Amino acid sequence: VQVVESGGGSVETGGSLTLTCVLSGFTSNHPSMGWFRQAPGKAREGVATSDADGDIEYADSVQGRFTISADNSKNTLWLPMNSLNTEHTALYSCGADPWTRLRGRAFLLGGPGEFAPWGQGTQVTVSS
């Protein structure tokens, strides 16, 4: 099982980036998956998730700026991010969990379980 993220980078305030996550080795057609981030000195938090039922949730801080989408046949997840500001600077990681019973907001807040695989993360840096 492998999770690989890409698409991070450095942009100025107001810029855009699109993150991509590719899952491989999963036997589940649609695991609960999503994007999570961790800024320096802060705990990891959910950004945008798509659970096993297809329900999508966003953190309040990114609502209207970020749009998560998934291609279940390719086990690929995207996160176009617009109108970035310095508060969005963080390491963004893709997490997927085919075993979790968490759905909707609970999965956004709780994230994948302890045995779920994570990618290495992709750094997003927004400068003023």
N, C-alpha and C positions, 0 to 999 in steps of 0.2 A: 504494500500500500504506500502510495507516494502522493504528496501534495506539493505542487510547485507554483509559486506566485511570480508574477512579473509585472512591470509597468510603472513601478515607482520612479521617483526622480525629484529634481529640484525645480520649483517654479516660483514665480512671483505671485503676490496676492492678486486674486482675481483670475488666476490661471486654471487650467484643467489638466487632469490626468485620467487615464483609464487603467485600472488594475485588472489583471487576468489571473485566474486560478484554474489549474488543470489537475484533476484527480485521476489517479490510475490505480488499478488493482482492487477497486471496490467491486463487490459482488452485488451490492444494492443499486437499483436503478436510480434511486433518488434519495440519497442520504440527506439529512438535515445539514445544511452547510451555510457558511456565511463569512463575513469579514469582521475581524476584530482588530483593535489597535491598542498600542501601548506607548504612551508618551513618556519621556524621561521623568522619573519620580512619581509616576502615577500607575494605578492598577490597570490591568487590561480591561477593555470595555467593548461591548458589542457595537458595531457600526451599522451593519445591514445584514439581515439573514433571510434565508429561504428554507423553511422547514420541510420535513418529509411530505407534508400535505400540500406544499406549494404556497403556504401563507408567508407573506413578506412583512418584515418589520424593520423599522429604521430607528436609530437613536434620534432623539428630538433635535440634536445639534446639527444633523445632516439632512433632515427632512426637507425635501425640495431642492437640495443641492446634489445629492448622490442618488443614483438609480441602480439597484441591483438587478441583474438578469442572469438566467441560467439556461444552458442547453443540456438537458438531462441525458440525451443520447450520447453526448460527447463528454459528459461529466466535467463541464466547463462552467465557470462562474465569472462574471464580469462586474466591475464596479466603476462606471464612469463618474468622475467627480468634477463638479463645476463650482465656480466661484469660491475657490479655495482661499483660506486665510491662514494666518500663522497658528491658529488654534488647531488646525488639522495636521500639523506636523507630528508624526509618530511613525512607529514601525507597524505596518499593516500586515496582518497574517490571515491566512485562510484556514478555517477549521471545518472539518466534516465529521459527522457522527451518524453512522447508519443504525446505531443501537439506542440512541437517546429516545426517551419518551417525552422529552420537553417539546412543546409546540409553541408557535407564535411568540408572544412577548417573553414568555418564560425561557425560550431558547436564546433569544437575543441577550437576555440578562444573564442566563446561566452558562451559556456556551456549551461547546462539546464536552463530553465526559472525560475522565482522566485517562482512559485508554484510547481515546480518539487521536488520530494522527494530525499533526500540524506541519505546515510548511516552514521554511526558514524565515519567511517574512520579506517584505519589500519596503524600503524606506521612502517615506514621503516627507519632503522638506519644503515648507512654504516660507518665503522671505518677504519682508515688508518693503 
